[in-house]
Amino acid sequence: MPINYDEIMQLKSVGDTFRYTDREAILYALGVGFMRDPMNAQELKYVYENDLQTVPTFATVIGWGQATLARSGINYLMVVHGEQRLTMHKPLPFEAEVIADERVAGAVDKGEGKGALILMEKVIREKKTGDKLCTLGATIFARGDGGFSGPKEGAPVPHAVPERAPDLEVACDTRPDQAFLYALSGDRNPLHRDPNIAKMAGYPRPILHGLCTYGTACRAVIASVCNYDAKKITNFDARFSAPVFPGETIVTEIWVDGSVVSFRCKLKERDAVVLNNGKCILAA
């Protein structure tokens, strides 16, 4: 069933309530690689309930499962998560009851046989105060749904990383079982855990969640540029470009230009850029 532009632009889920505790915040931090070194005292604040600080990209798993786009009629077998954007309005508390409002913010028709881009937006507010905590944006590439006579323009312009050599490089190993650990934060897609499903999708074995790679890149920026103070991060945007197999080493290349931090992720074991066009903005 082809996309109906007028209908898809009306899709939204408003007022959904979710609750998380320090358990979920800690589990997420472990899932994106914090405390590989159990003696790293600087990372302890993300996994130990004594003066706990929350990883900004934890926002991507709060309220996991809102089914706004499920009502769009797109072919989910052909769907790829293309980009992820995050704006922090205030640091995430380590436990909270929140209200999430999600909507389709745009749909771009790339043409028959070329797919469509669906732009999603989610705003998360703290229930007890009404304060806006963060705004999430995602670009979903619906490869099988182009040609619906929708707008041809409106796709986000990717951030260009500098052409000079990176100022910093941070290598983060991934565990062979990391997709199983990360799945406990919400994304139970069998593509990341079931070898048979992975083979049906064209992969030799299960791949790591793209948002786990995204969180790993955030960990690299926190550890290096932010000196382990995640509250400095106000924006964190990136484009997914290739999958990671659990057990591979993600090397984050980082460029620092004042409050703008550019980044991309490569693999140590093979020639692949897995996360590109990364842009992090730091608080003044």
C-alpha positions as CSV (number, residue, x, y, z in Angstrom):
1,M,0.0,0.0,0.0
2,P,1.6,3.3,-1.1
3,I,2.2,6.2,1.3
4,N,-0.6,8.7,1.5
5,Y,1.2,11.9,2.2
6,D,-1.7,13.7,3.8
7,E,-2.5,10.8,6.1
8,I,1.1,10.1,7.1
9,M,1.6,13.7,8.1
10,Q,-1.2,13.4,10.6
11,L,0.3,10.5,12.4
12,K,1.2,11.2,16.0
13,S,1.2,9.6,19.5
14,V,0.5,12.2,22.2
15,G,0.7,11.9,26.0
16,D,2.2,8.5,26.3
17,T,3.7,8.0,29.8
18,F,6.8,6.0,30.6
19,R,8.8,5.5,33.8
20,Y,12.5,4.5,34.1
21,T,14.8,4.1,37.1
22,D,18.5,4.1,37.8
23,R,18.4,0.4,36.8
24,E,17.6,1.3,33.2
25,A,20.1,4.1,33.1
26,I,22.9,1.9,34.3
27,L,21.9,-1.0,32.0
28,Y,22.0,1.4,29.0
29,A,25.5,2.7,30.0
30,L,26.8,-0.9,30.3
31,G,25.2,-1.7,26.9
32,V,27.2,1.1,25.1
33,G,30.5,0.0,26.7
34,F,31.0,1.9,29.9
35,M,33.1,0.2,32.5
36,R,35.0,-2.1,30.2
37,D,37.8,-1.3,32.6
38,P,36.3,-1.9,36.1
39,M,38.9,0.2,37.7
40,N,38.1,3.3,35.6
41,A,36.9,5.6,38.4
42,Q,35.8,8.3,35.9
43,E,33.2,6.0,34.3
44,L,31.9,4.9,37.6
45,K,29.4,7.8,37.8
46,Y,27.5,6.3,34.8
47,V,27.0,2.8,36.3
48,Y,27.0,3.2,40.1
49,E,24.0,4.7,41.9
50,N,26.3,6.8,44.1
51,D,25.9,10.3,42.4
52,L,24.7,8.8,39.2
53,Q,24.9,10.7,35.9
54,T,22.9,9.7,32.8
55,V,24.4,9.2,29.3
56,P,22.6,11.7,27.0
57,T,21.9,9.1,24.3
58,F,19.9,7.1,26.9
59,A,17.1,9.3,25.6
60,T,16.9,7.1,22.4
61,V,15.6,4.2,24.5
62,I,13.2,6.1,26.8
63,G,9.7,5.2,25.7
64,W,10.9,2.6,23.3
65,G,8.0,1.0,21.4
66,Q,5.8,4.0,20.5
67,A,4.1,2.8,17.4
68,T,3.4,6.0,15.5
69,L,5.0,4.9,12.3
70,A,3.5,1.4,12.4
71,R,0.2,3.0,11.2
72,S,1.9,4.4,8.1
73,G,1.5,1.4,5.8
74,I,5.2,1.4,4.9
75,N,7.0,-1.9,4.1
76,Y,9.0,-2.6,7.3
77,L,11.1,-5.3,5.7
78,M,12.6,-2.5,3.6
79,V,13.1,0.0,6.4
80,V,16.5,1.4,7.5
81,H,17.3,3.8,10.3
82,G,19.2,6.5,8.4
83,E,19.9,9.3,10.9
84,Q,19.5,10.1,14.6
85,R,19.4,13.6,16.1
86,L,19.3,14.6,19.8
87,T,18.8,18.0,21.4
88,M,19.1,18.1,25.2
89,H,17.1,20.8,26.9
90,K,18.3,19.8,30.4
91,P,20.3,16.8,31.7
92,L,18.3,13.6,32.0
93,P,17.5,12.6,35.6
94,F,18.7,9.1,36.5
95,E,15.1,8.2,37.3
96,A,11.8,9.8,36.2
97,E,8.3,9.5,35.0
98,V,8.1,11.1,31.5
99,I,5.6,12.0,28.9
100,A,6.5,11.4,25.3
101,D,4.9,13.1,22.2
102,E,5.9,11.6,18.9
103,R,4.9,12.7,15.4
104,V,5.8,12.4,11.7
105,A,7.5,15.7,11.0
106,G,8.1,15.2,7.3
107,A,8.1,12.8,4.3
108,V,10.3,13.1,1.3
109,D,9.7,11.2,-1.9
110,K,12.9,10.1,-3.5
111,G,11.0,8.6,-6.5
112,E,9.7,5.3,-7.8
113,G,12.2,2.6,-6.9
114,K,14.3,5.0,-4.9
115,G,12.5,5.0,-1.6
116,A,11.2,7.6,0.8
117,L,12.5,9.5,3.8
118,I,10.2,9.7,6.8
119,L,11.2,12.3,9.4
120,M,10.2,11.6,13.0
121,E,10.2,13.8,16.0
122,K,9.8,12.9,19.7
123,V,9.6,15.4,22.6
124,I,10.2,14.0,26.1
125,R,9.0,15.9,29.1
126,E,9.3,15.2,32.8
127,K,5.8,14.5,34.1
128,K,6.1,16.1,37.6
129,T,7.4,19.4,36.4
130,G,6.3,19.6,32.7
131,D,9.9,20.5,31.8
132,K,11.1,19.5,28.4
133,L,14.0,17.2,28.8
134,C,15.0,16.4,25.2
135,T,13.9,16.4,21.5
136,L,14.7,13.4,19.4
137,G,14.7,13.4,15.6
138,A,15.2,10.4,13.3
139,T,15.3,9.9,9.5
140,I,13.8,6.6,8.5
141,F,14.7,5.4,5.0
142,A,11.7,3.4,3.6
143,R,13.5,1.8,0.7
144,G,10.3,0.3,-0.8
145,D,7.9,3.2,-0.6
146,G,9.1,5.9,-3.1
147,G,6.8,7.3,-5.8
148,F,3.9,8.5,-3.7
149,S,3.9,12.0,-5.3
150,G,5.2,13.7,-2.2
151,P,7.6,16.5,-1.7
152,K,11.1,16.0,-3.2
153,E,12.8,18.4,-0.8
154,G,13.0,18.7,2.9
155,A,15.6,16.1,3.9
156,P,18.1,17.2,6.6
157,V,21.4,18.4,5.3
158,P,24.2,16.2,6.7
159,H,27.0,17.8,8.7
160,A,30.3,17.8,6.9
161,V,33.2,16.6,9.0
162,P,36.5,18.5,8.5
163,E,38.9,17.4,5.8
164,R,41.9,17.7,8.1
165,A,43.3,14.8,10.2
166,P,41.2,14.2,13.3
167,D,42.3,15.9,16.5
168,L,41.5,12.8,18.6
169,E,40.8,9.1,18.1
170,V,39.1,6.9,20.7
171,A,39.0,3.1,20.2
172,C,36.1,1.3,21.9
173,D,35.9,-2.5,21.8
174,T,32.5,-4.2,21.5
175,R,31.7,-7.5,23.2
176,P,30.7,-10.5,21.1
177,D,27.5,-10.6,23.2
178,Q,26.9,-6.9,23.2
179,A,23.8,-6.9,21.1
180,F,22.1,-9.2,23.7
181,L,23.0,-6.8,26.5
182,Y,21.9,-3.7,24.5
183,A,18.6,-5.4,23.5
184,L,17.6,-5.3,27.2
185,S,17.2,-1.5,26.8
186,G,14.3,-2.0,24.5
187,D,15.1,-3.0,20.9
188,R,14.4,-6.7,20.7
189,N,14.7,-6.9,16.9
190,P,15.9,-10.5,16.2
191,L,18.2,-9.2,13.4
192,H,20.6,-8.4,16.2
193,R,20.5,-11.8,18.0
194,D,19.2,-14.5,15.8
195,P,21.7,-15.9,13.2
196,N,18.9,-17.3,11.0
197,I,17.1,-13.9,10.8
198,A,20.4,-12.2,10.1
199,K,21.1,-14.6,7.2
200,M,17.6,-14.0,5.8
201,A,18.4,-10.2,5.8
202,G,21.7,-10.9,3.9
203,Y,24.2,-10.8,6.8
204,P,26.6,-13.6,7.7
205,R,25.7,-13.1,11.4
206,P,23.7,-10.8,13.6
207,I,24.7,-7.1,13.5
208,L,25.0,-4.6,16.3
209,H,22.1,-2.1,16.8
210,G,22.9,1.1,15.0
211,L,21.8,3.1,18.1
212,C,24.3,1.1,20.1
213,T,27.1,2.3,17.8
214,Y,25.6,5.8,18.2
215,G,25.8,5.5,22.0
216,T,29.3,4.2,21.8
217,A,30.3,7.3,19.8
218,C,28.7,9.4,22.6
219,R,30.8,7.5,25.1
220,A,33.9,8.3,23.1
221,V,33.1,12.0,23.1
222,I,32.2,12.0,26.8
223,A,35.5,10.3,27.7
224,S,37.7,12.5,25.6
225,V,36.4,16.0,24.8
226,C,34.0,16.2,27.8
227,N,36.5,14.8,30.4
228,Y,33.6,12.5,31.5
229,D,31.1,15.3,32.1
230,A,28.1,14.3,29.9
231,K,26.2,17.4,31.0
232,K,28.3,19.4,28.5
233,I,26.5,17.8,25.5
234,T,23.5,19.7,24.2
235,N,23.2,18.1,20.7
236,F,24.3,14.8,19.3
237,D,23.5,14.0,15.6
238,A,24.9,11.3,13.2
239,R,24.1,9.4,10.1
240,F,24.3,5.5,10.0
241,S,26.4,4.3,7.1
242,A,27.3,0.6,7.7
243,P,26.7,-2.2,10.2
244,V,29.0,-3.3,13.0
245,F,29.4,-7.0,13.9
246,P,29.6,-7.5,17.7
247,G,33.2,-8.0,18.8
248,E,34.6,-5.4,16.4
249,T,36.4,-2.3,17.6
250,I,34.7,1.1,16.9
251,V,37.3,3.9,16.4
252,T,35.7,7.3,16.8
253,E,37.6,10.1,15.0
254,I,36.9,13.5,16.6
255,W,37.5,17.1,15.4
256,V,37.1,19.9,18.0
257,D,36.2,23.4,16.7
258,G,35.2,25.4,19.8
259,S,31.8,24.3,20.9
260,V,31.2,22.1,17.8
261,V,32.6,18.6,17.9
262,S,32.5,16.7,14.6
263,F,32.9,12.9,14.6
264,R,32.7,9.7,12.6
265,C,33.2,6.0,13.4
266,K,35.3,3.5,11.6
267,L,36.2,-0.1,12.4
268,K,39.7,-1.2,13.4
269,E,39.3,-4.7,11.9
270,R,38.1,-3.7,8.4
271,D,37.7,-0.7,6.1
272,A,34.3,0.6,6.9
273,V,32.8,3.9,8.1
274,V,29.9,2.8,10.3
275,L,28.7,6.3,11.6
276,N,29.3,9.5,9.6
277,N,28.5,13.2,9.5
278,G,28.5,13.3,13.3
279,K,27.9,16.7,15.0
280,C,28.0,17.3,18.8
281,I,27.4,20.7,20.3
282,L,28.8,21.5,23.7
283,A,27.3,24.0,26.2
284,A,29.0,27.3,26.4
